[in-house]
C-alpha cells in the first residue's frame, strides 16, 4: 500500500492482480487499475501524487496515471533462476 503525499488517497496492491485507489476521507474505492496478469505485490506513488508504480509477479512494473486510471508505461523484467 502507498499513500499520496497529501494523505487523501491510498493505493493498494492485490492478489487479484489489481490496484485500487481509495479515498481516505470517505473509504470509497475511486477506481480499480487493471493490467497485471499475476499478483500485484507492491506499489509506490510519485512525489507529486499524480502517478503510481506497481510491481507484479508477472515480472512487470506498470506506471499509472492516478487521475485517469490509465497505464502509461509497462516495464518488462526477465525471469532469473
Secondary structure by P-SEA (a helix, b strand, c coil): ccccccccbbbbbccccbbbbbccccccccccccccccccccccccccccbbbbbccccbbbbbccccccccbbbbbbbcc
